[in-house]
Amino acid sequence: MTMLVVPHFFRQRYPLRLSRTTTIAPPHSALPALLIIPREGPLRAPHLMVLTGSSVGGLPRGDLVTDDAHIVADSDDRRDQGWHEIADVLVTRQQFAGVLDRYVGCAVAVARGDQGCLIGTRHGLVAEITGTAGLMAGTDPWPATFGSFLYCWLTAKLPLASLASAAIIAGRYIHSPGSEPGEMDVAGRARISLGYGT
């Protein structure tokens, strides 16, 4: 399924309520989100990435570091075939190197697997993302979310070294008009390992 994705990165200076709900379907106002809590390196403040579609509404309070708009497509979905040539992020069940070779406009390719996902970039960076504490990192919507996250992190020129040791919490940001602080429904934690090569 092809999507126009708009990631917004906020430097968190305001409280954020973390919760775990037992509801199967997230509220209509919930947006996929990642909370990055650095443990070492040059990045000090927690960062919150919230993914929206083309319309923006219900974003958290915080200092906007960067935002971006890009196209995410599934290279295995024939319905997306017309978008493969212009997609910035492609999700696949194949090896990501073949996807990067075939589609020269693709900057980030995500190979989803049973235990998580492997992400490759055109510049040789490889990130392995696995889930802990209940997060199924290789199942939807997380491969596309992690691909958009890495794409935006790189385009914003945020420090890569901070990711390897950071605590990364995946979930959904819930917008409740008029309520403070913001709330994040936690799906689990992610672990990122970084390297170079294919």
Backbone hydrogen bonds, N-H to C=O, Kabsch-Sander energy under -0.5 kcal/mol:
donor,donor_aa,acceptor,acceptor_aa,energy
3,M,72,V,-2.6
5,V,3,M,-0.7
5,V,70,H,-3.0
6,V,52,T,-2.8
8,H,50,V,-2.3
9,F,66,T,-3.1
10,F,8,H,-0.5
10,F,48,L,-2.7
11,R,63,D,-3.1
12,Q,10,F,-0.7
12,Q,46,P,-2.8
13,R,11,R,-0.7
17,R,182,G,-3.3
19,S,184,M,-2.5
30,A,27,P,-2.1
31,L,173,Y,-2.7
33,A,171,G,-2.8
34,L,49,M,-2.3
35,L,169,I,-2.9
36,I,34,L,-0.6
36,I,47,H,-3.4
37,I,35,L,-0.6
37,I,167,A,-3.1
44,R,42,P,-0.5
47,H,36,I,-2.6
48,L,10,F,-2.6
49,M,34,L,-3.2
50,V,8,H,-2.2
50,V,48,L,-0.5
51,L,32,P,-2.8
52,T,6,V,-1.9
63,D,11,R,-1.9
64,L,62,G,-0.7
65,V,9,F,-3.1
66,T,9,F,-1.1
68,D,7,P,-1.4
70,H,5,V,-2.4
72,V,3,M,-2.6
73,A,89,V,-2.3
75,S,73,A,-0.6
75,S,91,V,-2.6
76,D,91,V,-0.6
77,D,74,D,-1.3
78,R,76,D,-0.7
80,D,77,D,-1.6
81,Q,78,R,-1.4
83,W,80,D,-2.6
84,H,80,D,-0.8
84,H,81,Q,-0.7
86,I,83,W,-1.0
87,A,83,W,-1.3
88,D,71,I,-1.6
89,V,71,I,-2.1
90,L,108,V,-2.2
91,V,73,A,-2.5
92,T,110,V,-3.2
98,G,95,Q,-0.6
99,V,95,Q,-1.0
100,L,96,F,-2.5
101,D,97,A,-2.2
102,R,98,G,-2.1
103,Y,99,V,-2.4
104,V,102,R,-0.7
106,C,103,Y,-1.6
107,A,88,D,-1.9
108,V,88,D,-2.1
109,A,120,G,-2.7
110,V,90,L,-3.0
111,A,109,A,-0.5
111,A,118,L,-3.3
112,R,92,T,-2.6
112,R,110,V,-0.7
113,G,116,G,-2.8
117,C,129,I,-2.5
118,L,111,A,-2.5
119,I,127,A,-3.2
120,G,109,A,-2.7
121,T,125,L,-1.9
122,R,107,A,-1.6
124,G,121,T,-1.8
126,V,195,G,-3.1
127,A,119,I,-2.7
128,E,193,S,-2.7
129,I,117,C,-3.0
129,I,127,A,-0.6
130,T,128,E,-0.5
130,T,191,R,-2.2
131,G,115,Q,-0.8
132,T,189,R,-3.3
135,L,132,T,-1.2
136,M,134,G,-0.6
137,A,135,L,-1.2
139,T,136,M,-1.7
142,W,139,T,-1.8
145,T,141,P,-1.9
146,F,142,W,-3.2
147,G,143,P,-2.1
148,S,144,A,-2.4
149,F,145,T,-2.3
150,L,146,F,-2.6
151,Y,147,G,-2.3
152,C,148,S,-2.6
153,W,149,F,-2.6
154,L,150,L,-2.4
155,T,151,Y,-2.2
156,A,152,C,-2.0
157,K,154,L,-1.2
158,L,153,W,-2.1
162,S,159,P,-0.7
163,L,160,L,-1.8
164,A,160,L,-0.8
165,S,161,A,-0.7
166,A,162,S,-0.8
167,A,37,I,-2.6
168,I,166,A,-0.6
168,I,190,A,-0.8
169,I,35,L,-2.7
169,I,167,A,-0.5
170,A,168,I,-0.5
170,A,188,G,-2.8
171,G,33,A,-2.4
172,R,185,D,-2.3
173,Y,31,L,-3.4
174,I,183,E,-3.0
175,H,29,S,-1.2
175,H,173,Y,-0.6
176,S,174,I,-0.7
179,S,176,S,-2.4
182,G,15,P,-0.9
183,E,174,I,-0.9
184,M,17,R,-3.1
185,D,172,R,-3.1
186,V,19,S,-3.3
186,V,184,M,-0.7
187,A,170,A,-3.0
188,G,170,A,-1.6
189,R,132,T,-1.9
190,A,168,I,-2.9
191,R,130,T,-2.9
193,S,128,E,-2.4
195,G,126,V,-2.0
197,G,124,G,-2.0
